[in-house]
Amino acid sequence: MSARIFSPAKTAMQSGKAKTGHWVLEFDPEMRKKIDPLMGYTTSGDMRSQIRLTFDTRGEAIAYAEKEGLAFRVEEPKETKRRQISYAENFRYDRRTPWTH
């Protein structure tokens, strides 16, 4: 049984950084998901895929996985690349391409 430890990124609907900065331990699926023929739901017999543990720090998550004897991998969070632009940039006189409608 293996698990992955990661820090979730903010969702596309968030403008701030709320609910980020914590670390999550999720178990990797052991069984494939299948479609229920009667209702069409996706089902699985793997109950551990429903478990999602949160920790304040990366060290706490790693310590828990080692204490429980879990094989784990740590996925480092990616740095966001933000380009600072302003509304005034649309009307600069030295633009490469002219601004028109």
Backbone hydrogen bonds in HBPLUS format (Angstrom, degrees):
<---DONOR---> <-ACCEPTOR-->    atom                        ^
c    i                          cat <-CA-CA->   ^        H-A-AA   ^      H-
h    n   atom  resd res      DA  || num        DHA   H-A  angle D-A-AA Bond
n    s   type  num  typ     dist DA aas  dist angle  dist       angle   num
A0028-ASP N   A0002-SER O   3.00 MM  26  5.80 174.7  2.00 142.8 144.1     1
A0003-ALA N   A0071-ALA O   2.80 MM  68  6.29 140.9  1.95 148.1 161.1     2
A0073-ARG N   A0003-ALA O   3.08 MM  70  6.62 135.7  2.28 141.7 154.3     3
A0004-ARG N   A0026-GLU O   2.82 MM  22  5.50 159.4  1.86 160.5 166.9     4
A0026-GLU N   A0004-ARG O   3.02 MM  22  5.50 163.4  2.04 158.0 161.9     5
A0005-ILE N   A0073-ARG O   2.86 MM  68  6.15 161.2  1.89 162.4 165.4     6
A0075-GLU N   A0005-ILE O   2.83 MM  70  6.14 168.8  1.85 172.7 175.8     7
A0006-PHE N   A0024-VAL O   3.01 MM  18  5.45 154.8  2.07 148.2 156.0     8
A0024-VAL N   A0006-PHE O   2.76 MM  18  5.45 167.1  1.77 163.3 167.2     9
A0014-GLN N   A0011-THR O   3.19 MM   3  5.47 167.0  2.21 110.6 114.4    10
A0023-TRP N   A0055-PHE O   2.88 MM  32  5.10 173.1  1.88 152.9 154.6    11
A0055-PHE N   A0023-TRP O   2.71 MM  32  5.10 154.7  1.77 156.3 161.1    12
A0025-LEU N   A0053-LEU O   2.80 MM  28  5.14 159.3  1.84 151.0 157.6    13
A0053-LEU N   A0025-LEU O   3.09 MM  28  5.14 160.1  2.13 154.5 151.2    14
A0034-LYS N   A0043-THR O   2.82 MM   9  5.40 164.8  1.84 156.8 162.0    15
A0043-THR N   A0034-LYS O   2.72 MM   9  5.40 172.3  1.73 169.4 170.1    16
A0036-ASP N   A0041-TYR O   2.70 MM   5  5.22 169.6  1.72 163.7 166.7    17
A0040-GLY N   A0036-ASP O   2.82 MM   4  4.88 137.4  2.00 132.9 145.0    18
A0050-GLN N   A0047-MET O   3.23 MM   3  5.83 164.7  2.26 113.9 118.5    19
A0051-ILE N   A0048-ARG O   3.14 MM   3  5.33 158.8  2.19 106.6 113.0    20
A0061-ALA N   A0057-THR O   3.44 MM   4  6.75 156.4  2.50 141.4 146.7    21
A0062-ILE N   A0058-ARG O   3.02 MM   4  6.31 160.1  2.06 153.2 158.7    22
A0063-ALA N   A0059-GLY O   2.88 MM   4  6.01 160.6  1.92 148.0 153.8    23
A0064-TYR N   A0060-GLU O   2.99 MM   4  6.17 154.7  2.06 144.5 150.8    24
A0065-ALA N   A0061-ALA O   3.07 MM   4  6.32 163.2  2.10 147.8 152.0    25
A0066-GLU N   A0062-ILE O   2.93 MM   4  6.17 159.1  1.98 152.7 158.5    26
A0067-LYS N   A0063-ALA O   2.90 MM   4  6.01 154.9  1.96 145.4 152.7    27
A0068-GLU N   A0064-TYR O   2.99 MM   4  6.19 152.0  2.07 150.6 157.4    28
A0070-LEU N   A0065-ALA O   2.88 MM   5  5.09 166.1  1.90 157.3 156.0    29
A0069-GLY N   A0066-GLU O   3.19 MM   3  4.97 148.8  2.29  94.3 103.7    30
A0089-GLU N   A0086-SER O   3.18 MM   3  5.52 149.4  2.28 103.7 112.2    31
A0090-ASN N   A0087-TYR O   3.18 MM   3  5.91 158.1  2.23 118.2 122.9    32
A0091-PHE N   A0088-ALA O   3.06 MM   3  5.56 150.9  2.14 114.0 121.6    33
